[in-house]
Amino acid sequence: MITRPTADRPAPADRPTPPRLADAVDSIGGFGGVANVIMQLSWPEVGWGVRESRVDTGNVYKRPLKRARTTFQYLAVAVFGTEEDKRIYKEEVTRIHRMVHSTPASRVRYSAMDPELQMWVAACLYVGFEDVYLWLHGPMSAADNEAFYQSAQTLGTTLQVRPAQWPATREAFDDYWEEGKKRIHFDEPVREHLVGLSELRMLPQPTTALFGGLNRWVTSGFLHAEFRDALGLPWSPVDERRFQRFLRVTAALNRLLPAPVRTATYRVLLAEMRWRVRTGRELM
């Protein structure tokens, strides 16, 4: 079973039933964004693909705001977009991914066009959405969990994942996830890249100095234990208790906001993507 960083508490009365992936879309979910990136890059082929990528426009250390925009915009399109939106964005993702592949000097062989690697990325995205849902809305029954999972396939098919690759049931996904975790490994250059993300080293000072330590702590909390341990991030029982309080307080405060406010970031990003298409501007 998936080991979750979310607090175990009763579900609020206004929880959507049956839940869908769109019910987990919430701007506050961005707090766990770096943790999810780390999970995606935990397979060496994916980690080295990002670490060595020669596509500078997508390099988070060179273009951090653009990389954040395209990452969350992809999620907005995958969850809320029309079939045409998904087709356009998939074509653009494919164009970029064709340029990301290993060279004779690479430590591991990889290609961003590999559907197996893309399936792992999509699986991590799904787990991230499920974690956000449990954090903000509380636990799901088995039937609700299955309904939630069945609504999530577009997280992969908007990449290069073939529909047949997506595990048919939530139980089958658990089996896939357990097998996938056996491939978790961070070589030192990839580890340094990811720890730097958690400490916000891609942002200018004084942002890193002021918020880097806090963001590393929040990222460590959102990471599932297997990934956190493999990356070598410290985590104590005191950290865990404090993080559980953080989850409870932030979820309670977030519920005070109207739903349109909580999802505004994703709605704006989807509208911005459509504006870029209409005006002939680049998406990535």
RODO-2510 file (C-alpha; in nm, 4 decimals, decimal comma):
residues 284
     n   res          X          Y          Z
     1     m     0,0000     0,0000     0,0000
     2     i     0,1022     0,3601    -0,0540
     3     t     0,2570     0,5172     0,2562
     4     r     0,0990     0,8585     0,2873
     5     p     0,2174     1,1823     0,4482
     6     t    -0,1414     1,2950     0,5147
     7     a    -0,3180     1,3189     0,8478
     8     d    -0,5756     1,0551     0,9426
     9     r    -0,8920     1,2405     1,0397
    10     p    -1,2677     1,2300     0,9708
    11     a    -1,3827     1,3634     0,6354
    12     p    -1,5628     1,7006     0,6390
    13     a    -1,9370     1,6972     0,5744
    14     d    -1,9036     1,8821     0,2422
    15     r    -1,6669     1,6288     0,0828
    16     p    -1,7621     1,5613    -0,2817
    17     t    -1,9133     1,2170    -0,3485
    18     p    -1,8128     1,0338    -0,5541
    19     p    -1,4827     1,2180    -0,5746
    20     r    -1,3070     1,2917    -0,9019
    21     l    -0,9565     1,4072    -0,9824
    22     a    -1,0834     1,7621    -1,0323
    23     d    -1,1881     1,7674    -0,6647
    24     a    -0,8189     1,7503    -0,5677
    25     v    -0,7263     2,0537    -0,7778
    26     d    -0,6433     2,3261    -0,5293
    27     s    -0,3829     2,6024    -0,5394
    28     i    -0,2598     2,5083    -0,1925
    29     g    -0,1574     2,1722    -0,3375
    30     g     0,1435     2,3538    -0,4817
    31     f     0,3045     2,3184    -0,1376
    32     g     0,3740     1,9564    -0,2302
    33     g     0,4930     2,0330    -0,5828
    34     v     0,8663     1,9923    -0,5252
    35     a     0,8093     1,6670    -0,3378
    36     n     0,6187     1,5312    -0,6350
    37     v     0,8954     1,6332    -0,8750
    38     i     1,1437     1,4448    -0,6559
    39     m     0,9224     1,1363    -0,6700
    40     q     0,9017     1,1571    -1,0500
    41     l     1,2804     1,1858    -1,0809
    42     s     1,3487     0,8961    -0,8438
    43     w     1,3969     0,6532    -1,1329
    44     p     1,7533     0,7098    -1,2556
    45     e     1,6452     0,7324    -1,6197
    46     v     1,4051     1,0156    -1,5400
    47     g     1,6389     1,1894    -1,2977
    48     w     1,9319     1,1901    -1,5384
    49     g     1,7059     1,2911    -1,8251
    50     v     1,6141     1,6093    -1,6405
    51     r     1,9620     1,6629    -1,4963
    52     e     2,1299     1,6371    -1,8375
    53     s     1,8565     1,7919    -2,0509
    54     r     1,9882     2,0268    -2,3174
    55     v     1,6505     2,2022    -2,3482
    56     d     1,7431     2,5187    -2,1603
    57     t     1,3955     2,6713    -2,1872
    58     g     1,2726     2,3996    -1,9512
    59     n     1,5669     2,4116    -1,7097
    60     v     1,4309     2,4990    -1,3670
    61     y     1,7632     2,6522    -1,2588
    62     k     1,7719     2,8818    -1,5643
    63     r     1,3998     2,9502    -1,6126
    64     p     1,2323     2,8711    -1,2769
    65     l     0,9136     3,0706    -1,3310
    66     k     0,8608     2,9353    -1,6810
    67     r     0,9198     2,5795    -1,5616
    68     a     0,6665     2,6269    -1,2815
    69     r     0,4157     2,7736    -1,5266
    70     t     0,4444     2,4895    -1,7779
    71     t     0,4324     2,2201    -1,5092
    72     f     0,1136     2,3459    -1,3452
    73     q    -0,0328     2,4376    -1,6832
    74     y     0,0085     2,0766    -1,7929
    75     l    -0,1923     1,9669    -1,4888
    76     a    -0,4608     2,2269    -1,5605
    77     v    -0,4935     2,1002    -1,9179
    78     a    -0,4904     1,7319    -1,8160
    79     v    -0,7664     1,7837    -1,5577
    80     f    -0,9843     2,0653    -1,6922
    81     g    -0,8926     2,0937    -2,0599
    82     t    -1,1042     1,9952    -2,3571
    83     e    -0,9943     1,7149    -2,5854
    84     e    -0,8558     1,9814    -2,8199
    85     d    -0,6605     2,1441    -2,5362
    86     k    -0,5115     1,8057    -2,4475
    87     r    -0,4213     1,7317    -2,8096
    88     i    -0,2421     2,0643    -2,8504
    89     y    -0,0525     2,0338    -2,5251
    90     k     0,0411     1,6715    -2,5894
    91     e     0,1900     1,7701    -2,9258
    92     e     0,3972     2,0396    -2,7591
    93     v     0,5136     1,8056    -2,4823
    94     t     0,6088     1,5515    -2,7481
    95     r     0,8081     1,8145    -2,9389
    96     i     1,0116     1,8946    -2,6280
    97     h     1,0505     1,5329    -2,5206
    98     r     1,1974     1,4332    -2,8562
    99     m     1,4962     1,6528    -2,7702
   100     v     1,5568     1,4846    -2,4332
   101     h     1,7605     1,1673    -2,4735
   102     s     2,0870     1,0223    -2,3541
   103     t     2,4193     1,0630    -2,5337
   104     p     2,7181     0,8254    -2,5531
   105     a     2,8600     1,0087    -2,2507
   106     s     2,5494     0,9615    -2,0360
   107     r     2,5717     0,7465    -1,7247
   108     v     2,2348     0,5817    -1,7960
   109     r     2,0344     0,5343    -2,1160
   110     y     1,7091     0,7276    -2,1334
   111     s     1,4597     0,8904    -2,3659
   112     a     1,1790     1,1225    -2,2619
   113     m     0,9694     0,9533    -2,5312
   114     d     0,9821     0,6208    -2,3445
   115     p     0,6211     0,5354    -2,2439
   116     e     0,7469     0,3314    -1,9471
   117     l     0,9214     0,6348    -1,7988
   118     q     0,6226     0,8545    -1,8742
   119     m     0,3964     0,6072    -1,6949
   120     w     0,6073     0,6444    -1,3816
   121     v     0,5864     1,0246    -1,4047
   122     a     0,2084     1,0026    -1,4480
   123     a     0,1811     0,7606    -1,1549
   124     c     0,3652     1,0069    -0,9315
   125     l     0,1338     1,2854    -1,0470
   126     y    -0,1648     1,0683    -0,9584
   127     v    -0,0280     0,9904    -0,6123
   128     g     0,0300     1,3625    -0,5605
   129     f    -0,3319     1,4424    -0,6441
   130     e    -0,4569     1,1646    -0,4181
   131     d    -0,2390     1,2940    -0,1347
   132     v    -0,3809     1,6452    -0,1794
   133     y    -0,7353     1,5100    -0,1758
   134     l    -0,6765     1,3146     0,1463
   135     w    -0,5070     1,6164     0,3035
   136     l    -0,7889     1,8578     0,2230
   137     h    -1,0962     1,6308     0,2226
   138     g    -1,0109     1,3371     0,4455
   139     p    -1,0078     0,9612     0,3837
   140     m    -1,1973     0,7882     0,1046
   141     s    -1,3894     0,4629     0,1090
   142     a    -1,2662     0,1906    -0,1231
   143     a    -1,5475     0,2694    -0,3692
   144     d    -1,4718     0,6424    -0,3634
   145     n    -1,1009     0,5742    -0,4058
   146     e    -1,1770     0,3617    -0,7126
   147     a    -1,3987     0,6350    -0,8612
   148     f    -1,1270     0,8929    -0,7977
   149     y    -0,8668     0,6726    -0,9648
   150     q    -1,0807     0,6000    -1,2697
   151     s    -1,1035     0,9743    -1,3412
   152     a    -0,7233     1,0183    -1,3520
   153     q    -0,6053     0,8462    -1,6700
   154     t    -0,5561     1,1766    -1,8569
   155     l    -0,2585     1,2505    -1,6314
   156     g    -0,0751     0,9923    -1,8408
   157     t    -0,2445     1,0005    -2,1795
   158     t    -0,1726     1,3726    -2,2123
   159     l     0,1915     1,2581    -2,2018
   160     q     0,3096     0,9581    -2,4054
   161     v     0,1329     0,6972    -2,1918
   162     r    -0,0856     0,4570    -2,3875
   163     p    -0,4309     0,3921    -2,2336
   164     a    -0,3510     0,0212    -2,2022
   165     q    -0,0526     0,1029    -1,9797
   166     w    -0,2672     0,2653    -1,7121
   167     p    -0,3464    -0,0011    -1,4484
   168     a    -0,7107    -0,1004    -1,4817
   169     t    -0,8046    -0,0674    -1,1133
   170     r    -0,6856     0,1130    -0,8034
   171     e    -0,5726    -0,2215    -0,6627
   172     a    -0,3690    -0,2880    -0,9766
   173     f    -0,2165     0,0569    -0,9404
   174     d    -0,0994    -0,0361    -0,5895
   175     d     0,0828    -0,3345    -0,7377
   176     y     0,2412    -0,1138    -1,0036
   177     w     0,3459     0,1394    -0,7396
   178     e     0,5097    -0,1204    -0,5184
   179     e     0,7104    -0,2530    -0,8126
   180     g     0,8031     0,0991    -0,9204
   181     k     0,9446     0,1868    -0,5800
   182     k     1,2049    -0,0875    -0,6221
   183     r     1,3720     0,1325    -0,8856
   184     i     1,4126     0,4373    -0,6595
   185     h     1,7735     0,5542    -0,6684
   186     f     1,9368     0,8977    -0,6644
   187     d     2,2899     0,9312    -0,8000
   188     e     2,4750     1,2175    -0,6324
   189     p     2,4434     1,4738    -0,9194
   190     v     2,0678     1,4087    -0,9371
   191     r     2,0399     1,4194    -0,5584
   192     e     2,2171     1,7561    -0,5462
   193     h     1,9864     1,8883    -0,8190
   194     l     1,6774     1,7832    -0,6242
   195     v     1,7937     1,8949    -0,2803
   196     g     1,8674     2,2301    -0,4443
   197     l     1,5067     2,2453    -0,5635
   198     s     1,3796     2,1712    -0,2144
   199     e     1,5944     2,4583    -0,0811
   200     l     1,4787     2,6968    -0,3582
   201     r     1,8338     2,7454    -0,4868
   202     m     1,6916     2,8229    -0,8328
   203     l     1,5452     3,1480    -0,6989
   204     p     1,7406     3,4712    -0,6380
   205     q     1,8463     3,5887    -0,2957
   206     p     1,7159     3,6680    -0,0425
   207     t     1,4394     3,4165    -0,1269
   208     t     1,6629     3,1147    -0,0754
   209     a     1,8023     3,2421     0,2530
   210     l     1,4594     3,3354     0,3888
   211     f     1,2499     3,0426     0,2738
   212     g     1,4864     2,7662     0,1623
   213     g     1,4994     2,5876     0,4965
   214     l     1,1223     2,6040     0,5445
   215     n     1,0558     2,4752     0,1941
   216     r     1,2974     2,1860     0,2441
   217     w     1,1091     2,0911     0,5622
   218     v     0,7675     2,1098     0,3912
   219     t     0,9012     1,9125     0,0951
   220     s     1,0430     1,6483     0,3290
   221     g     0,7032     1,6167     0,4946
   222     f     0,5165     1,5682     0,1690
   223     l     0,7633     1,3078     0,0457
   224     h     0,6621     0,9489     0,1072
   225     a     0,9103     0,7871     0,3429
   226     e     1,0787     0,5655     0,0816
   227     f     1,1708     0,8664    -0,1333
   228     r     1,2757     1,0825     0,1610
   229     d     1,5033     0,8099     0,2948
   230     a     1,6576     0,7432    -0,0462
   231     l     1,7319     1,1133    -0,0879
   232     g     1,8868     1,1259     0,2590
   233     l     1,6638     1,3988     0,4019
   234     p     1,6429     1,3923     0,7835
   235     w     1,3015     1,3439     0,9442
   236     s     1,2278     1,2855     1,3118
   237     p     0,9145     1,1977     1,5130
   238     v     0,9034     1,5632     1,6201
   239     d     0,9091     1,6697     1,2550
   240     e     0,6251     1,4280     1,1830
   241     r     0,4064     1,5625     1,4661
   242     r     0,4658     1,9200     1,3567
   243     f     0,3931     1,8326     0,9954
   244     q     0,0656     1,6647     1,0888
   245     r    -0,0364     1,9849     1,2694
   246     f     0,0620     2,1826     0,9603
   247     l    -0,1632     1,9609     0,7472
   248     r    -0,4598     1,9968     0,9805
   249     v    -0,4322     2,3734     1,0186
   250     t    -0,3771     2,4475     0,6509
   251     a    -0,6659     2,2207     0,5470
   252     a    -0,9001     2,3930     0,7938
   253     l    -0,7979     2,7401     0,6774
   254     n    -0,8219     2,6413     0,3125
   255     r    -1,1813     2,5252     0,3561
   256     l    -1,2768     2,8797     0,4536
   257     l    -1,2041     2,9972     0,0996
   258     p    -1,4657     2,9691    -0,1783
   259     a    -1,3961     2,6925    -0,4304
   260     p    -1,3430     2,9368    -0,7217
   261     v    -1,0651     3,1027    -0,5207
   262     r    -0,9037     2,7702    -0,4350
   263     t    -0,8889     2,6632    -0,8008
   264     a    -0,8139     3,0063    -0,9507
   265     t    -0,4496     2,9289    -1,0305
   266     y    -0,5400     2,6350    -1,2529
   267     r    -0,8273     2,8178    -1,4227
   268     v    -0,6011     3,1120    -1,5029
   269     l    -0,3299     2,8819    -1,6390
   270     l    -0,5798     2,7057    -1,8650
   271     a    -0,7077     3,0402    -1,9954
   272     e    -0,3484     3,1553    -2,0490
   273     m    -0,2705     2,8416    -2,2482
   274     r    -0,5683     2,9051    -2,4761
   275     w    -0,4605     3,2681    -2,5180
   276     r    -0,1128     3,1526    -2,6221
   277     v    -0,2637     2,9201    -2,8811
   278     r    -0,4931     3,1931    -3,0204
   279     t    -0,2117     3,4465    -3,0474
   280     g     0,0497     3,2065    -3,1859
   281     r     0,2799     3,2266    -2,8836
   282     e     0,4964     2,9366    -2,7706
   283     l     0,3584     2,7116    -2,4989
   284     m     0,6934     2,5914    -2,3649
***
